[in-house]
């Protein structure tokens, strides 16, 4: 509960909480592009479906590096719902 409150406070303040290695997450209920690099200028490599868990290995700014099924890439942190 404390971690959720901290994440919510940082999000409201405009900051992204850094993910700990191997945090489990899902998308925020949307279909979300996983990109080859951290930013919309990088091409999508796959599409994350809602309610399909994935692993967040690290976050840099507003982007997080994720392992989704058999793909590895970057997802916008604003669409990640951390489960741990």
N, C-alpha and C positions, 0 to 999 in steps of 0.2 A: 504494500500500500504506500509506503514511504517513497519507493522508487517511482510509482505512478504519479504521485503528487509532485515530485521533483521534476519529472519529465514534462508534466502539464505546465508547471511554473516556467520552465525554460522555454517551452514552445510558445506560451503566451508572451514572454519577454522577447521573442524573436530569435532565440538561440536553439540549437539542436543539441540534445544531450548525447555525449559520445557513447557509442555502444561498447559493451564489454565483448571480448572475443567469444564468438559462438553463441550469441543471444538468439533465441528462437523468436520468430515474428511471423506475422501475416500482413497482407495489405490492409488498408483501412476500409475495405469493402468494395474497392474499385479494381478494375483490370489496370495494371501498371506496367509500363515499359521497363525492361532491364536493359541498360545501355552498356556499350563497350568502354565507356569512360564516364567520369563524373561531370555531367552537364548535358544539356539538351542538344549541344552541337555534336555529340557522339551518337552514332547510329544505334538503333535498338537491335538487340540480339535475340530477345524473346519477350513474351508477355506473361507476367505473373497474374494468376487467377486469384480471386478472393477466396479466403479460407484455406488456401494451400500453404502449409508452413514452410518456412525457409530459414536459413541461418544468416545472421548479420555478423561479419567478421571484424569490421571497423567502420567508423564514420569520419568523414573529412568535410567540414562545413555542413552544407545542406544535402550531402550525398553520402550514401552508405554502400559499402562493398558487400554483396550478398552471394550466397550459394543457393540457387533455386533449382531443385530437382537435379538435372545434369548440366546446368548452366551456371556460369560465374560472371558477374558483372556489377553494374552500379544502378541504384534505385534512389529516387528522390526521397529524402528522409521524411518529408511531410506526408507521405503515403504509407509509412510503416507503423504498424501497431505492435509494439514489443510485448511479448507474452511472459518474459521472466521478471 
